[in-house]
């Protein structure tokens, strides 16, 4: 009952210290540094470089299940031992655990335990290194974006840029007009999967009206002959184009992002042009 009473005199405590000693000697071959803290040596730490693993070696926790194995080995009064790798200091979550069984004792598993301790430290190191790398990439991108905004603000104040912030590029897509019915077909290839959008005659007319930079008022004036032409209808159509990524809005001005397809010359015309270029090259060459 005294505070000075020996703690490690029992067979259980001495066996526990022998197991820890064997494990510490094994991990030391891979430059692992081990330490025990606390009056009863219950705070176990094994460190590899900057990785610190916390372990526990004690009696298995009791369970309320009826089929739980007793806490002693068969045929003796020796108490079972359980070794666990913890997810963190003081955590009850386990990475892996080993325990005395009726077939084998914990001493026979020390090689497997040492290997898993080293592998766990290596996995933790790689995960932390990857996390730090991703954080640095994100931090660098944020610094570059902030620096770009800072330069644009000063450039705008000095009259060197039109906008006080970097312009946003939305990309382009090809626009194709089927003939005769007044509709417009847009083939969008900016995203991973190409998509095709078909605009009805009214939407096609509104989209054509903002082929050059236009405002809601200019669209209303250009499409005044349409029955659907109203401020509400025009605004809803323009907003839908912006939401779909088909148009850019800046200070209540709109610009269609779809471009007409580039016409490919016919083979005969292309061959004729190539012959013309070849002949000119031959005439220009010295004899």
Order of alpha helices (4+ residues) and beta strands (2+ residues): alpha-beta-beta-beta-beta-beta-alpha-beta-beta-beta-alpha-beta-alpha-alpha-beta-beta-beta-alpha
